[in-house]
Amino acid sequence: MGSGSAEGRSGAAVMTSAMLKALANPLRRRIINELVRREYARAADLSAALEVPANSLSFHLRVLAEAGLVEEDPDRARDRRDRVWKPVELHALELGTPEQPVADAAAAAAFVALIADEHHELVRRVVTWAPEYTQGRDPVIRGTFEQRNVRLTRAELMQVFEKVSQVFREAEQAHDRDDPDSLFWNIDIVAADETI
C-alpha cells in the first residue's frame, strides 16, 4: 500500500493526506485515470494524450509518486532515460473511517467533488448511449445501468459489497490482457440508505 496508508473496510486502503491532496487536483486525477486505463505509460505518451506540457506532467507525476499512487516501471523502459509509469496496485481506496477520520477536510471535499463529477459524466455517457441500444440501432452492449432497491442491514450490505469486490478481483485476475476484445470499463457503484 502506498505512502503508509492504513487498511479500512474490506481491505481498502484508507487515503493518507498526501493521497488526498494529490488526487484533489483535477489534472492529477486525469493522469491517474489515464494510467489506470493504460496500465502503464511513458511520460511523453501521457503528455500527448492529455495535451499537457511535458514539464507540467512530470511535476504532477512526481507528486503522485510521493503520495504512493504511481511508481516507475523500469522494466518497460526502452533505456535509462525513458521513464515509464504505472499506478500502484491499490484495489480500493477509502476516504476515511470513524476510526481513521480524514485529516484534511478541504482536500477531501475537493476530491469528493471530482469523484462526483466523474460519476455524473459516466451516467451521462450511459444515458446518451442507451437509446441507441434500446431502440435497436446499436446491438452491442457498451454500458449498463442497474437500479435496485433492497432491505438489508448495514452489515449485510457490506457483505454484498465485499462479494462484488471479490468477483471483480477474480475476473481481473482471470482476464487475458492480450484478448483483442478487451475493453476498459468505468464502473461506479453507489448506494444510500433511507436516512440520507
GIJO-V800741 format. One record per residue. N is the residue number from 0. RES is the residue in one letter. SS is DSSP state (a for helix, b for strand, c for the rest). D_CENTER is the distance of its C-alpha to the mean C-alpha in Angstrom with 1 decimal. Layout:
n,res,ss,d_center
N,RES,SS,D_CENTER
N,RES,SS,D_CENTER
This chain:
n,res,ss,d_center
0,M,c,15.0
1,G,a,14.7
2,S,a,17.3
3,G,a,19.1
4,S,c,16.4
5,A,b,18.1
6,E,b,17.3
7,G,c,16.8
8,R,a,17.1
9,S,a,16.6
10,G,a,15.8
11,A,c,12.6
12,A,b,12.9
13,V,b,14.2
14,M,c,13.0
15,T,c,15.9
16,S,a,17.4
17,A,a,16.6
18,M,a,12.8
19,L,a,13.2
20,K,a,15.5
21,A,a,13.5
22,L,a,10.4
23,A,c,13.1
24,N,c,14.2
25,P,a,13.2
26,L,a,13.9
27,R,a,11.9
28,R,a,8.8
29,R,a,10.0
30,I,a,10.7
31,I,a,7.5
32,N,a,6.1
33,E,a,9.6
34,L,a,9.7
35,V,a,7.0
36,R,a,9.0
37,R,a,12.2
38,E,c,11.7
39,Y,c,14.2
40,A,b,16.1
41,R,b,19.2
42,A,a,19.1
43,A,a,21.6
44,D,a,19.6
45,L,a,16.6
46,S,a,19.3
47,A,a,20.9
48,A,a,17.8
49,L,a,16.7
50,E,c,20.4
51,V,c,20.4
52,P,c,23.3
53,A,a,22.9
54,N,a,24.2
55,S,a,21.7
56,L,a,18.8
57,S,a,20.2
58,F,a,20.5
59,H,a,16.9
60,L,a,16.0
61,R,a,18.5
62,V,a,17.1
63,L,a,13.6
64,A,a,15.7
65,E,a,18.0
66,A,c,15.2
67,G,c,14.3
68,L,c,10.8
69,V,b,12.3
70,E,b,15.7
71,E,b,18.4
72,D,c,19.1
73,P,a,22.9
74,D,a,23.7
75,R,a,22.3
76,A,c,24.1
77,R,c,27.3
78,D,c,29.3
79,R,c,29.3
80,R,c,28.4
81,D,c,25.5
82,R,c,22.2
83,V,b,19.3
84,W,b,15.9
85,K,b,13.0
86,P,b,9.9
87,V,c,11.3
88,E,c,10.8
89,L,c,9.5
90,H,c,9.0
91,A,c,8.1
92,L,b,8.6
93,E,b,11.4
94,L,c,12.8
95,G,c,16.3
96,T,c,18.9
97,P,c,22.7
98,E,c,23.5
99,Q,c,21.1
100,P,c,20.9
101,V,c,18.9
102,A,c,21.1
103,D,c,20.3
104,A,a,20.5
105,A,a,20.3
106,A,a,17.1
107,A,a,15.6
108,A,a,17.0
109,A,a,15.7
110,F,a,12.1
111,V,a,12.6
112,A,a,14.3
113,L,a,11.5
114,I,a,9.2
115,A,a,12.5
116,D,a,13.1
117,E,a,10.0
118,H,a,11.1
119,H,a,14.6
120,E,a,14.0
121,L,a,12.5
122,V,a,15.6
123,R,a,17.8
124,R,a,17.0
125,V,a,17.9
126,V,a,20.9
127,T,a,22.2
128,W,a,22.1
129,A,a,23.4
130,P,a,27.1
131,E,a,27.1
132,Y,a,26.5
133,T,a,28.5
134,Q,c,31.4
135,G,c,31.6
136,R,c,30.8
137,D,c,27.7
138,P,c,28.1
139,V,c,24.6
140,I,c,21.8
141,R,c,19.0
142,G,c,17.3
143,T,c,18.1
144,F,c,18.6
145,E,c,20.0
146,Q,c,21.5
147,R,c,23.2
148,N,c,25.3
149,V,c,26.2
150,R,c,28.3
151,L,c,26.9
152,T,c,27.2
153,R,a,24.3
154,A,a,24.7
155,E,a,24.7
156,L,a,21.5
157,M,a,19.7
158,Q,a,21.3
159,V,a,20.1
160,F,a,16.4
161,E,a,17.1
162,K,a,18.8
163,V,a,16.0
164,S,a,13.5
165,Q,a,16.3
166,V,a,17.0
167,F,a,13.5
168,R,a,13.9
169,E,a,17.4
170,A,a,16.7
171,E,a,14.3
172,Q,a,17.0
173,A,a,19.7
174,H,c,18.3
175,D,c,20.4
176,R,c,18.4
177,D,c,21.6
178,D,c,22.1
179,P,c,22.8
180,D,c,21.5
181,S,c,18.0
182,L,c,15.4
183,F,c,11.7
184,W,c,10.7
185,N,c,8.4
186,I,c,9.1
187,D,c,9.4
188,I,c,12.1
189,V,c,14.2
190,A,c,17.5
191,A,c,20.2
192,D,c,23.6
193,E,c,26.8
194,T,c,27.4
195,I,c,24.8
